[in-house]
Amino acid sequence: AEARLQELQSELVHVSRLTALGEMASALAHEINQPLSAIANYLKGSRLLLMREEVQHERVAEAVERAAAEALRAGDIIRRLRDFVARGETERTIESLPKLVEEASALALVGAKEHGIRVQYEFSPAIDLVLVDKVQIQQVVLNLVRNAVDAMAESEFSKRNLTIVIEQADDEDMAQVSVTDTGPGIDPEVADRLFQPFISTKRRGMGVGLSISRTIVEAHGGRIWVRPAPGSGAEFGFTVQRVASEELYDGE
């Protein structure tokens, strides 16, 4: 029964990932279409340059180089998507928390610039390695960052700042990640129930993202919370288990 429960939970986490990407589908399509359109334009330009009597090899080389860079950019987006939706086995490994958060944020921030959202990272140099299931914790980061983006995109506030912080938690064995926005904030009546299934502040949201995030974080031995941000907006945060350098050497 315990094995079946774990299997069902893993399945639910996977469905939640697909749901999150489904809600982001149009923004992701636009994000992938941009480099593809740029590649087409650079190659068309190169063809025109090559058809001239005097071929300007430097300009052709530059256009081809830019097309290659855009192809790599599109490939990176698709790679992140593939890794994120992969079912995979639940496995905890030692990961770099800053790298993990950066990768998940890159996916979650698709379309953010179009809404005038400014992003700031504040990573403590003292925090690096954590023991986590990488894809699951990236899902938590994606859920929190995406919620912040959606909240500000739909708000009337002109000031749209998103701050992602990694720092030492109160418990020295834990690292803390927080995502703070300058949106309208959370209704106090909803705040206490926000991590329950099917509770959502989004018009088109299913209300499973934060519930799944709570399940993941608590299964990792951490905690997750929401509180009002100074001024306006909301701060979501969670903790995960740190891995000290001494422990690595002990393991070897």
N, C-alpha and C positions, 0 to 999 in steps of 0.2 A: 504493500500500500504506500509505503514511504517512497519507493522508487517510482511508482506511478505518479504520485503527487509531484515529485521533482520533474518528471517528464512533462506533465501538464503545465507546470510553472514555466519550464523552458519554452514550451510551445506558445504560451501566452506572451512571454517576453518577445518572441520572434514576431508574432502577430502585431504586437505594439510597435515594433520597428517599422513594419510595412505600413501601418496606419500613419505613423509620423511622416514617412516619405510620401504617402498618398496625399496628405494635407499640403505637402510642399511641392507637389508634382509640377504645377505651372511655373513656379520659380526655378525649379531644377531644369526644366526644359529650356527656359530662357537662358539660364546660366551655361548650359552645354551648347546652345545654338550660337551664342556669341563667338566663341573661338572657331566654330565651324564656318560661320559667315566670314570671319576674318581670314581664315585659310583660303576660302574660295576667292576672296578679293585679292589677296596677295598673289595667288597663282595666276589669276586673270591678268593682273598687272605685269607679272613676269613674262607671260606669253606675249603681251603687247610690246614689251621692251625687246624681246628676242626677235620680233618681226621687223624691227627697224634695221635700216641699212648699217648704221653704226651702233652696234650693240654696246650698251653701257654695263659692262660686266659687274661693276661694283654695286650698281643699283639692283641688278637681278639677284646677285648674291645676298644682298641685304633683305630683299623681299622674301626669298626662299628661307633665309634664316628666321625671319619673323613668322613665317608660316609654320616652320618646324616648332618654334616656341609655343605657338597657339595650339598645335597638335598635342604637345606635351601637357599643356594646361587642361585641354579636354580630357586627356588620358588620366590625369590626376583626379579630376572630378568623378569620372567613371570608376576608377579604382576605389575611391573612398565609398562610393555607393555600393559597389560589389562587396567590399569588406563589411559594410554596415548591415546589408541584408542577408549575408551568409548565415545559414542556420548554425553550423558548427557545434562542437561539443562544449559544454560548460567547463571551462578550464581556467584556473587562476595562475597567473604568471607574474614575474617581477617586471614592472613597466615603469617608464619615465612618465610621471604625472603631467609635467608641462607639455610634453610631446603629445600625449593622449588628449589633453584638453584642446591644444591647438588644432589637431586633426579634426576633432568633433566639431569645434567652433567653425572651422572653414566650411563644413557642410551646412551647419545650422545658420550661418550668416549669409547664405545665398539670397540675393535680392535685398539685403539690408541697406546697401548704399543708396538704392533707388528711393528709399523712404527717408533719406537724410540722417541715418543713424550712425553716430560716431562710436567706434569701439576702442576701448582702452584695456590693455592687459597689465596686471600687476602681479608678477610671479616672484615669490620669495626665493632667493638663490639657495636658501637652506633646505628647500623641499624638492626632492627629486623622485626617488624610487618608492613605489607602492606595490602591494600584493593584491591584484585584482583580476577579474575577468574583463579583459580590455574592451571588447565589443559592448558588454553590458554597461560598464561605467561610461563609455562614450555615448551610449544611448541616453543615460541620465543627463549628461552634459548637453546633448542635442536637445532633449526635451526642455530643459531649463532655459537655454539660450534662445530656442525657437519661441517659447512662450513670451520671453522678454521682447523679442523682435515684433511679434504679433501685437502685443499690448501697446507698444509705442507706435506701430504703423497705423493702428486704429484710433489712437488718441488725438486730441486737438492740440496737444502741447507742441510748441515749436522746438523746445530743447529736448533732443533725443540722444541721450548718452547711455551706452551700455558698458559696464565695467566688469571684467572677469578677473577674479583674484584667487591666487593660490597662496596659502599661508599655513603657519603652524596652528593646529587646533589647541584648545585648552588642555586636552590630553596630549602629552608629548609623543605618544605612540601613534597619533592620528594626524593626517593632513586634512586641511579644510579647503574646499572650493566654494566660492560664492559668485553669484551672478546678480548684479544690481542694475535696475533700469530706472528711467525717469518717466515712466508711464503713469496712468491714473491710479495705480496701487490696487490693493485687493480689498474688496468689500469685507469688513469685519465679520459679517454674518456668514460669509462663505469660507473665510480663512481657516476656521477650525475643522472644516470638512473637506478641504481642498485635496487632501491626499487619499480620499476615499474614492472607490470606483464610480464612474459616471457622474462626477461632479466637475463641471467645466464653466469657465468664464468666457469661453469663445462661442461665437454664434454657430460655427460649424464644427466645433470640437466634439469628440466622443467622450472626453473626460476619463481616458484611461492612462494617459501619459504620466501624470504625477503619481497615480496609484502604482503603476509599474515601477516608477523611479523609487518609490518608497520600498517596495518589495526587494528591489535589487540592492539598494543601499543597506537595508537592515540585514539582508542575507550576507553582506560583506562585513557585518559587525559595526557598521557606522550608523549615523542618524541623519535625518533630512528635516529641514525646517523652512518656514517662510515668515518674514517679519517686515513691517513697514520700513522703507528706506528713508534716510534723512531728507527732509524737504518734501518730495513726492516720489511715487514709484514703490517698487517692492524689491526685497532682497531674498533670493532663494539660495540655500546653501546645503552642503552635505559633507560628511567626513568619510575617509577611507583609511585603512591600515597602512602605516609607513613601514619601510624596510630600511633599517639602519645599515651602514656600511660594515659594521662589525659582524652583523648577522650573515652578510654575504660571505665574508671570510671564514666564518664558523662553518658555513655550509660546504665550502670547498675543502 
